Amino acid sequence: MFISFEGIEGSGKSSLIKNLKNYYKNHALDVFFTKEPGGTELGEKIREILLDPTSEIDPSSELFLLMADRIHHVKNKINPNLNENKIVFCDRYIDSTIAYQGGGRDLDDKDIEGMIKMLKLPIPDLTILLDVPVEMGLMRAKERSELDRFEKEDIDFHKKIRQSYLNLQKKYPDRIIIFNASMNENDVFEEVLNYIKSKIDDRD
């Protein structure tokens, strides 16, 4: 089973995934946690470039850097673990590219989806979308650490990303499940965990 996690900056993905890691550490399920960009050694180098506030990258170059990371990541991490029947949890995946580079950078969504199909990338069985108002998300991001290249973008960029995510959820309602991330961290964790457990039970 392949589960991805999505959301705007400050939506709480990192905290949620940390809590899920702690939970599944004490359970018998065979799970694998990874992220994009940065799920491989090559990916970490690409991630550094993409998040560096001093990097000057045009939207198309940004897209191709992310897709290069994804091809390598899928081949070396995601597919091998799925082939071993592990439950793969991935922090950001294809929907991030459509939301950030499509919605945020104004690249054509159809072109991005065409690349995904052409590369035969695996589609998640379930995508957890953490939704939070942009203002709240950016406030959280500012409180936790120094802002990266994406977090430093203006508020309209982040509003376009959030809207793109909401549009994706309407387009793929059976795969993308939206959760209110304005709640406290523990409540979000409990809601998401219970939903994931129900989907795993359905699979079995």
MODELLER restraints for C-alpha pairs under 7 A, 6 or more apart:
rsr = mdl.restraints
at = mdl.atoms
rsr.add(forms.Gaussian(group=physical.xy_distance, feature=features.Distance(at['CA:1:A'], at['CA:82:A']), mean=6.92, stdev=0.5))
rsr.add(forms.Gaussian(group=physical.xy_distance, feature=features.Distance(at['CA:1:A'], at['CA:86:A']), mean=6.82, stdev=0.5))
rsr.add(forms.Gaussian(group=physical.xy_distance, feature=features.Distance(at['CA:1:A'], at['CA:87:A']), mean=4.76, stdev=0.5))
rsr.add(forms.Gaussian(group=physical.xy_distance, feature=features.Distance(at['CA:1:A'], at['CA:88:A']), mean=6.29, stdev=0.5))
rsr.add(forms.Gaussian(group=physical.xy_distance, feature=features.Distance(at['CA:1:A'], at['CA:125:A']), mean=6.28, stdev=0.5))
rsr.add(forms.Gaussian(group=physical.xy_distance, feature=features.Distance(at['CA:2:A'], at['CA:87:A']), mean=5.92, stdev=0.5))
rsr.add(forms.Gaussian(group=physical.xy_distance, feature=features.Distance(at['CA:2:A'], at['CA:88:A']), mean=4.87, stdev=0.5))
rsr.add(forms.Gaussian(group=physical.xy_distance, feature=features.Distance(at['CA:2:A'], at['CA:89:A']), mean=6.36, stdev=0.5))
rsr.add(forms.Gaussian(group=physical.xy_distance, feature=features.Distance(at['CA:2:A'], at['CA:124:A']), mean=4.88, stdev=0.5))
rsr.add(forms.Gaussian(group=physical.xy_distance, feature=features.Distance(at['CA:2:A'], at['CA:125:A']), mean=5.31, stdev=0.5))
rsr.add(forms.Gaussian(group=physical.xy_distance, feature=features.Distance(at['CA:2:A'], at['CA:126:A']), mean=6.66, stdev=0.5))
rsr.add(forms.Gaussian(group=physical.xy_distance, feature=features.Distance(at['CA:3:A'], at['CA:88:A']), mean=6.01, stdev=0.5))
rsr.add(forms.Gaussian(group=physical.xy_distance, feature=features.Distance(at['CA:3:A'], at['CA:89:A']), mean=4.92, stdev=0.5))
rsr.add(forms.Gaussian(group=physical.xy_distance, feature=features.Distance(at['CA:3:A'], at['CA:90:A']), mean=6.28, stdev=0.5))
rsr.add(forms.Gaussian(group=physical.xy_distance, feature=features.Distance(at['CA:3:A'], at['CA:124:A']), mean=5.49, stdev=0.5))
rsr.add(forms.Gaussian(group=physical.xy_distance, feature=features.Distance(at['CA:3:A'], at['CA:125:A']), mean=6.04, stdev=0.5))
rsr.add(forms.Gaussian(group=physical.xy_distance, feature=features.Distance(at['CA:3:A'], at['CA:126:A']), mean=4.88, stdev=0.5))
rsr.add(forms.Gaussian(group=physical.xy_distance, feature=features.Distance(at['CA:3:A'], at['CA:127:A']), mean=5.63, stdev=0.5))
rsr.add(forms.Gaussian(group=physical.xy_distance, feature=features.Distance(at['CA:4:A'], at['CA:89:A']), mean=5.75, stdev=0.5))
rsr.add(forms.Gaussian(group=physical.xy_distance, feature=features.Distance(at['CA:4:A'], at['CA:90:A']), mean=4.64, stdev=0.5))
rsr.add(forms.Gaussian(group=physical.xy_distance, feature=features.Distance(at['CA:4:A'], at['CA:91:A']), mean=5.95, stdev=0.5))
rsr.add(forms.Gaussian(group=physical.xy_distance, feature=features.Distance(at['CA:4:A'], at['CA:92:A']), mean=6.11, stdev=0.5))
rsr.add(forms.Gaussian(group=physical.xy_distance, feature=features.Distance(at['CA:4:A'], at['CA:93:A']), mean=6.39, stdev=0.5))
rsr.add(forms.Gaussian(group=physical.xy_distance, feature=features.Distance(at['CA:4:A'], at['CA:124:A']), mean=6.28, stdev=0.5))
rsr.add(forms.Gaussian(group=physical.xy_distance, feature=features.Distance(at['CA:4:A'], at['CA:126:A']), mean=6.49, stdev=0.5))
rsr.add(forms.Gaussian(group=physical.xy_distance, feature=features.Distance(at['CA:4:A'], at['CA:127:A']), mean=4.71, stdev=0.5))
rsr.add(forms.Gaussian(group=physical.xy_distance, feature=features.Distance(at['CA:4:A'], at['CA:128:A']), mean=6.23, stdev=0.5))
rsr.add(forms.Gaussian(group=physical.xy_distance, feature=features.Distance(at['CA:5:A'], at['CA:13:A']), mean=6.86, stdev=0.5))
rsr.add(forms.Gaussian(group=physical.xy_distance, feature=features.Distance(at['CA:5:A'], at['CA:90:A']), mean=6.23, stdev=0.5))
rsr.add(forms.Gaussian(group=physical.xy_distance, feature=features.Distance(at['CA:5:A'], at['CA:91:A']), mean=5.03, stdev=0.5))
rsr.add(forms.Gaussian(group=physical.xy_distance, feature=features.Distance(at['CA:5:A'], at['CA:92:A']), mean=5.40, stdev=0.5))
rsr.add(forms.Gaussian(group=physical.xy_distance, feature=features.Distance(at['CA:5:A'], at['CA:127:A']), mean=5.67, stdev=0.5))
rsr.add(forms.Gaussian(group=physical.xy_distance, feature=features.Distance(at['CA:5:A'], at['CA:128:A']), mean=4.78, stdev=0.5))
rsr.add(forms.Gaussian(group=physical.xy_distance, feature=features.Distance(at['CA:5:A'], at['CA:129:A']), mean=6.03, stdev=0.5))
rsr.add(forms.Gaussian(group=physical.xy_distance, feature=features.Distance(at['CA:6:A'], at['CA:91:A']), mean=6.90, stdev=0.5))
rsr.add(forms.Gaussian(group=physical.xy_distance, feature=features.Distance(at['CA:6:A'], at['CA:92:A']), mean=5.35, stdev=0.5))
rsr.add(forms.Gaussian(group=physical.xy_distance, feature=features.Distance(at['CA:6:A'], at['CA:96:A']), mean=6.58, stdev=0.5))
rsr.add(forms.Gaussian(group=physical.xy_distance, feature=features.Distance(at['CA:6:A'], at['CA:128:A']), mean=6.12, stdev=0.5))
rsr.add(forms.Gaussian(group=physical.xy_distance, feature=features.Distance(at['CA:6:A'], at['CA:129:A']), mean=4.77, stdev=0.5))
rsr.add(forms.Gaussian(group=physical.xy_distance, feature=features.Distance(at['CA:6:A'], at['CA:130:A']), mean=6.23, stdev=0.5))
rsr.add(forms.Gaussian(group=physical.xy_distance, feature=features.Distance(at['CA:7:A'], at['CA:129:A']), mean=5.59, stdev=0.5))
rsr.add(forms.Gaussian(group=physical.xy_distance, feature=features.Distance(at['CA:7:A'], at['CA:130:A']), mean=5.02, stdev=0.5))
rsr.add(forms.Gaussian(group=physical.xy_distance, feature=features.Distance(at['CA:7:A'], at['CA:131:A']), mean=6.08, stdev=0.5))
rsr.add(forms.Gaussian(group=physical.xy_distance, feature=features.Distance(at['CA:8:A'], at['CA:161:A']), mean=6.87, stdev=0.5))
rsr.add(forms.Gaussian(group=physical.xy_distance, feature=features.Distance(at['CA:8:A'], at['CA:162:A']), mean=6.17, stdev=0.5))
rsr.add(forms.Gaussian(group=physical.xy_distance, feature=features.Distance(at['CA:9:A'], at['CA:137:A']), mean=5.70, stdev=0.5))
rsr.add(forms.Gaussian(group=physical.xy_distance, feature=features.Distance(at['CA:9:A'], at['CA:138:A']), mean=6.32, stdev=0.5))
rsr.add(forms.Gaussian(group=physical.xy_distance, feature=features.Distance(at['CA:9:A'], at['CA:141:A']), mean=6.53, stdev=0.5))
rsr.add(forms.Gaussian(group=physical.xy_distance, feature=features.Distance(at['CA:9:A'], at['CA:151:A']), mean=6.60, stdev=0.5))
rsr.add(forms.Gaussian(group=physical.xy_distance, feature=features.Distance(at['CA:10:A'], at['CA:137:A']), mean=3.96, stdev=0.5))
rsr.add(forms.Gaussian(group=physical.xy_distance, feature=features.Distance(at['CA:10:A'], at['CA:138:A']), mean=5.79, stdev=0.5))
rsr.add(forms.Gaussian(group=physical.xy_distance, feature=features.Distance(at['CA:10:A'], at['CA:140:A']), mean=5.27, stdev=0.5))
rsr.add(forms.Gaussian(group=physical.xy_distance, feature=features.Distance(at['CA:10:A'], at['CA:141:A']), mean=4.91, stdev=0.5))
rsr.add(forms.Gaussian(group=physical.xy_distance, feature=features.Distance(at['CA:11:A'], at['CA:130:A']), mean=5.89, stdev=0.5))
rsr.add(forms.Gaussian(group=physical.xy_distance, feature=features.Distance(at['CA:11:A'], at['CA:131:A']), mean=6.37, stdev=0.5))
rsr.add(forms.Gaussian(group=physical.xy_distance, feature=features.Distance(at['CA:11:A'], at['CA:132:A']), mean=5.80, stdev=0.5))
rsr.add(forms.Gaussian(group=physical.xy_distance, feature=features.Distance(at['CA:11:A'], at['CA:137:A']), mean=5.49, stdev=0.5))
rsr.add(forms.Gaussian(group=physical.xy_distance, feature=features.Distance(at['CA:11:A'], at['CA:181:A']), mean=6.13, stdev=0.5))
rsr.add(forms.Gaussian(group=physical.xy_distance, feature=features.Distance(at['CA:12:A'], at['CA:181:A']), mean=6.83, stdev=0.5))
rsr.add(forms.Gaussian(group=physical.xy_distance, feature=features.Distance(at['CA:16:A'], at['CA:189:A']), mean=5.76, stdev=0.5))
rsr.add(forms.Gaussian(group=physical.xy_distance, feature=features.Distance(at['CA:30:A'], at['CA:86:A']), mean=5.21, stdev=0.5))
rsr.add(forms.Gaussian(group=physical.xy_distance, feature=features.Distance(at['CA:30:A'], at['CA:87:A']), mean=6.36, stdev=0.5))
rsr.add(forms.Gaussian(group=physical.xy_distance, feature=features.Distance(at['CA:31:A'], at['CA:86:A']), mean=5.22, stdev=0.5))
rsr.add(forms.Gaussian(group=physical.xy_distance, feature=features.Distance(at['CA:31:A'], at['CA:87:A']), mean=4.60, stdev=0.5))
rsr.add(forms.Gaussian(group=physical.xy_distance, feature=features.Distance(at['CA:31:A'], at['CA:88:A']), mean=5.87, stdev=0.5))
rsr.add(forms.Gaussian(group=physical.xy_distance, feature=features.Distance(at['CA:32:A'], at['CA:86:A']), mean=6.58, stdev=0.5))
rsr.add(forms.Gaussian(group=physical.xy_distance, feature=features.Distance(at['CA:32:A'], at['CA:87:A']), mean=6.15, stdev=0.5))
rsr.add(forms.Gaussian(group=physical.xy_distance, feature=features.Distance(at['CA:32:A'], at['CA:88:A']), mean=4.82, stdev=0.5))
rsr.add(forms.Gaussian(group=physical.xy_distance, feature=features.Distance(at['CA:32:A'], at['CA:89:A']), mean=6.12, stdev=0.5))
rsr.add(forms.Gaussian(group=physical.xy_distance, feature=features.Distance(at['CA:33:A'], at['CA:88:A']), mean=5.99, stdev=0.5))
rsr.add(forms.Gaussian(group=physical.xy_distance, feature=features.Distance(at['CA:33:A'], at['CA:89:A']), mean=4.79, stdev=0.5))
rsr.add(forms.Gaussian(group=physical.xy_distance, feature=features.Distance(at['CA:33:A'], at['CA:90:A']), mean=6.01, stdev=0.5))
rsr.add(forms.Gaussian(group=physical.xy_distance, feature=features.Distance(at['CA:34:A'], at['CA:89:A']), mean=6.22, stdev=0.5))
rsr.add(forms.Gaussian(group=physical.xy_distance, feature=features.Distance(at['CA:34:A'], at['CA:90:A']), mean=4.87, stdev=0.5))
rsr.add(forms.Gaussian(group=physical.xy_distance, feature=features.Distance(at['CA:34:A'], at['CA:91:A']), mean=6.35, stdev=0.5))
rsr.add(forms.Gaussian(group=physical.xy_distance, feature=features.Distance(at['CA:35:A'], at['CA:90:A']), mean=4.96, stdev=0.5))
rsr.add(forms.Gaussian(group=physical.xy_distance, feature=features.Distance(at['CA:35:A'], at['CA:91:A']), mean=4.33, stdev=0.5))
rsr.add(forms.Gaussian(group=physical.xy_distance, feature=features.Distance(at['CA:35:A'], at['CA:92:A']), mean=6.15, stdev=0.5))
rsr.add(forms.Gaussian(group=physical.xy_distance, feature=features.Distance(at['CA:36:A'], at['CA:91:A']), mean=6.14, stdev=0.5))
rsr.add(forms.Gaussian(group=physical.xy_distance, feature=features.Distance(at['CA:36:A'], at['CA:92:A']), mean=5.42, stdev=0.5))
rsr.add(forms.Gaussian(group=physical.xy_distance, feature=features.Distance(at['CA:36:A'], at['CA:93:A']), mean=6.17, stdev=0.5))
rsr.add(forms.Gaussian(group=physical.xy_distance, feature=features.Distance(at['CA:37:A'], at['CA:43:A']), mean=5.61, stdev=0.5))
rsr.add(forms.Gaussian(group=physical.xy_distance, feature=features.Distance(at['CA:37:A'], at['CA:44:A']), mean=6.89, stdev=0.5))
rsr.add(forms.Gaussian(group=physical.xy_distance, feature=features.Distance(at['CA:37:A'], at['CA:47:A']), mean=5.36, stdev=0.5))
rsr.add(forms.Gaussian(group=physical.xy_distance, feature=features.Distance(at['CA:37:A'], at['CA:66:A']), mean=6.75, stdev=0.5))
rsr.add(forms.Gaussian(group=physical.xy_distance, feature=features.Distance(at['CA:37:A'], at['CA:69:A']), mean=6.28, stdev=0.5))
rsr.add(forms.Gaussian(group=physical.xy_distance, feature=features.Distance(at['CA:38:A'], at['CA:44:A']), mean=4.03, stdev=0.5))
rsr.add(forms.Gaussian(group=physical.xy_distance, feature=features.Distance(at['CA:38:A'], at['CA:47:A']), mean=5.51, stdev=0.5))
rsr.add(forms.Gaussian(group=physical.xy_distance, feature=features.Distance(at['CA:39:A'], at['CA:73:A']), mean=6.26, stdev=0.5))
rsr.add(forms.Gaussian(group=physical.xy_distance, feature=features.Distance(at['CA:40:A'], at['CA:73:A']), mean=6.24, stdev=0.5))
rsr.add(forms.Gaussian(group=physical.xy_distance, feature=features.Distance(at['CA:43:A'], at['CA:69:A']), mean=5.31, stdev=0.5))
rsr.add(forms.Gaussian(group=physical.xy_distance, feature=features.Distance(at['CA:46:A'], at['CA:65:A']), mean=6.92, stdev=0.5))
rsr.add(forms.Gaussian(group=physical.xy_distance, feature=features.Distance(at['CA:46:A'], at['CA:69:A']), mean=6.94, stdev=0.5))
rsr.add(forms.Gaussian(group=physical.xy_distance, feature=features.Distance(at['CA:49:A'], at['CA:55:A']), mean=6.41, stdev=0.5))
rsr.add(forms.Gaussian(group=physical.xy_distance, feature=features.Distance(at['CA:51:A'], at['CA:148:A']), mean=5.30, stdev=0.5))
rsr.add(forms.Gaussian(group=physical.xy_distance, feature=features.Distance(at['CA:51:A'], at['CA:149:A']), mean=4.84, stdev=0.5))
rsr.add(forms.Gaussian(group=physical.xy_distance, feature=features.Distance(at['CA:51:A'], at['CA:150:A']), mean=6.65, stdev=0.5))
rsr.add(forms.Gaussian(group=physical.xy_distance, feature=features.Distance(at['CA:52:A'], at['CA:148:A']), mean=6.15, stdev=0.5))
rsr.add(forms.Gaussian(group=physical.xy_distance, feature=features.Distance(at['CA:52:A'], at['CA:149:A']), mean=5.53, stdev=0.5))
rsr.add(forms.Gaussian(group=physical.xy_distance, feature=features.Distance(at['CA:53:A'], at['CA:148:A']), mean=5.60, stdev=0.5))
rsr.add(forms.Gaussian(group=physical.xy_distance, feature=features.Distance(at['CA:53:A'], at['CA:149:A']), mean=4.08, stdev=0.5))
rsr.add(forms.Gaussian(group=physical.xy_distance, feature=features.Distance(at['CA:59:A'], at['CA:101:A']), mean=6.70, stdev=0.5))
rsr.add(forms.Gaussian(group=physical.xy_distance, feature=features.Distance(at['CA:59:A'], at['CA:105:A']), mean=6.03, stdev=0.5))
rsr.add(forms.Gaussian(group=physical.xy_distance, feature=features.Distance(at['CA:63:A'], at['CA:101:A']), mean=6.41, stdev=0.5))
rsr.add(forms.Gaussian(group=physical.xy_distance, feature=features.Distance(at['CA:81:A'], at['CA:88:A']), mean=6.98, stdev=0.5))
rsr.add(forms.Gaussian(group=physical.xy_distance, feature=features.Distance(at['CA:82:A'], at['CA:88:A']), mean=6.73, stdev=0.5))
rsr.add(forms.Gaussian(group=physical.xy_distance, feature=features.Distance(at['CA:98:A'], at['CA:109:A']), mean=5.98, stdev=0.5))
rsr.add(forms.Gaussian(group=physical.xy_distance, feature=features.Distance(at['CA:98:A'], at['CA:112:A']), mean=6.54, stdev=0.5))
rsr.add(forms.Gaussian(group=physical.xy_distance, feature=features.Distance(at['CA:99:A'], at['CA:161:A']), mean=4.97, stdev=0.5))
rsr.add(forms.Gaussian(group=physical.xy_distance, feature=features.Distance(at['CA:99:A'], at['CA:164:A']), mean=5.03, stdev=0.5))
rsr.add(forms.Gaussian(group=physical.xy_distance, feature=features.Distance(at['CA:99:A'], at['CA:165:A']), mean=5.74, stdev=0.5))
rsr.add(forms.Gaussian(group=physical.xy_distance, feature=features.Distance(at['CA:100:A'], at['CA:161:A']), mean=5.54, stdev=0.5))
rsr.add(forms.Gaussian(group=physical.xy_distance, feature=features.Distance(at['CA:101:A'], at['CA:107:A']), mean=5.91, stdev=0.5))
rsr.add(forms.Gaussian(group=physical.xy_distance, feature=features.Distance(at['CA:102:A'], at['CA:108:A']), mean=5.69, stdev=0.5))
rsr.add(forms.Gaussian(group=physical.xy_distance, feature=features.Distance(at['CA:102:A'], at['CA:109:A']), mean=5.15, stdev=0.5))
rsr.add(forms.Gaussian(group=physical.xy_distance, feature=features.Distance(at['CA:103:A'], at['CA:160:A']), mean=5.44, stdev=0.5))
rsr.add(forms.Gaussian(group=physical.xy_distance, feature=features.Distance(at['CA:103:A'], at['CA:161:A']), mean=5.21, stdev=0.5))
rsr.add(forms.Gaussian(group=physical.xy_distance, feature=features.Distance(at['CA:103:A'], at['CA:164:A']), mean=5.39, stdev=0.5))
rsr.add(forms.Gaussian(group=physical.xy_distance, feature=features.Distance(at['CA:104:A'], at['CA:157:A']), mean=5.09, stdev=0.5))
rsr.add(forms.Gaussian(group=physical.xy_distance, feature=features.Distance(at['CA:104:A'], at['CA:158:A']), mean=6.77, stdev=0.5))
rsr.add(forms.Gaussian(group=physical.xy_distance, feature=features.Distance(at['CA:104:A'], at['CA:160:A']), mean=5.38, stdev=0.5))
rsr.add(forms.Gaussian(group=physical.xy_distance, feature=features.Distance(at['CA:104:A'], at['CA:161:A']), mean=5.10, stdev=0.5))
rsr.add(forms.Gaussian(group=physical.xy_distance, feature=features.Distance(at['CA:125:A'], at['CA:175:A']), mean=6.32, stdev=0.5))
rsr.add(forms.Gaussian(group=physical.xy_distance, feature=features.Distance(at['CA:126:A'], at['CA:175:A']), mean=4.92, stdev=0.5))
rsr.add(forms.Gaussian(group=physical.xy_distance, feature=features.Distance(at['CA:126:A'], at['CA:176:A']), mean=6.21, stdev=0.5))
rsr.add(forms.Gaussian(group=physical.xy_distance, feature=features.Distance(at['CA:127:A'], at['CA:175:A']), mean=5.82, stdev=0.5))
rsr.add(forms.Gaussian(group=physical.xy_distance, feature=features.Distance(at['CA:127:A'], at['CA:176:A']), mean=4.59, stdev=0.5))
rsr.add(forms.Gaussian(group=physical.xy_distance, feature=features.Distance(at['CA:127:A'], at['CA:177:A']), mean=6.17, stdev=0.5))
rsr.add(forms.Gaussian(group=physical.xy_distance, feature=features.Distance(at['CA:128:A'], at['CA:176:A']), mean=6.02, stdev=0.5))
rsr.add(forms.Gaussian(group=physical.xy_distance, feature=features.Distance(at['CA:128:A'], at['CA:177:A']), mean=5.29, stdev=0.5))
rsr.add(forms.Gaussian(group=physical.xy_distance, feature=features.Distance(at['CA:128:A'], at['CA:178:A']), mean=6.24, stdev=0.5))
rsr.add(forms.Gaussian(group=physical.xy_distance, feature=features.Distance(at['CA:129:A'], at['CA:176:A']), mean=6.47, stdev=0.5))
rsr.add(forms.Gaussian(group=physical.xy_distance, feature=features.Distance(at['CA:129:A'], at['CA:177:A']), mean=5.85, stdev=0.5))
rsr.add(forms.Gaussian(group=physical.xy_distance, feature=features.Distance(at['CA:129:A'], at['CA:178:A']), mean=4.67, stdev=0.5))
rsr.add(forms.Gaussian(group=physical.xy_distance, feature=features.Distance(at['CA:129:A'], at['CA:179:A']), mean=6.12, stdev=0.5))
rsr.add(forms.Gaussian(group=physical.xy_distance, feature=features.Distance(at['CA:130:A'], at['CA:178:A']), mean=6.01, stdev=0.5))
rsr.add(forms.Gaussian(group=physical.xy_distance, feature=features.Distance(at['CA:130:A'], at['CA:179:A']), mean=5.08, stdev=0.5))
rsr.add(forms.Gaussian(group=physical.xy_distance, feature=features.Distance(at['CA:130:A'], at['CA:180:A']), mean=6.20, stdev=0.5))
rsr.add(forms.Gaussian(group=physical.xy_distance, feature=features.Distance(at['CA:130:A'], at['CA:181:A']), mean=5.29, stdev=0.5))
rsr.add(forms.Gaussian(group=physical.xy_distance, feature=features.Distance(at['CA:131:A'], at['CA:178:A']), mean=6.62, stdev=0.5))
rsr.add(forms.Gaussian(group=physical.xy_distance, feature=features.Distance(at['CA:131:A'], at['CA:179:A']), mean=6.02, stdev=0.5))
rsr.add(forms.Gaussian(group=physical.xy_distance, feature=features.Distance(at['CA:131:A'], at['CA:180:A']), mean=5.38, stdev=0.5))
rsr.add(forms.Gaussian(group=physical.xy_distance, feature=features.Distance(at['CA:131:A'], at['CA:181:A']), mean=5.32, stdev=0.5))
rsr.add(forms.Gaussian(group=physical.xy_distance, feature=features.Distance(at['CA:132:A'], at['CA:180:A']), mean=6.47, stdev=0.5))
rsr.add(forms.Gaussian(group=physical.xy_distance, feature=features.Distance(at['CA:132:A'], at['CA:181:A']), mean=5.27, stdev=0.5))
rsr.add(forms.Gaussian(group=physical.xy_distance, feature=features.Distance(at['CA:132:A'], at['CA:182:A']), mean=5.49, stdev=0.5))
rsr.add(forms.Gaussian(group=physical.xy_distance, feature=features.Distance(at['CA:134:A'], at['CA:158:A']), mean=6.50, stdev=0.5))
rsr.add(forms.Gaussian(group=physical.xy_distance, feature=features.Distance(at['CA:134:A'], at['CA:159:A']), mean=6.23, stdev=0.5))
rsr.add(forms.Gaussian(group=physical.xy_distance, feature=features.Distance(at['CA:169:A'], at['CA:176:A']), mean=5.28, stdev=0.5))
rsr.add(forms.Gaussian(group=physical.xy_distance, feature=features.Distance(at['CA:181:A'], at['CA:188:A']), mean=6.28, stdev=0.5))
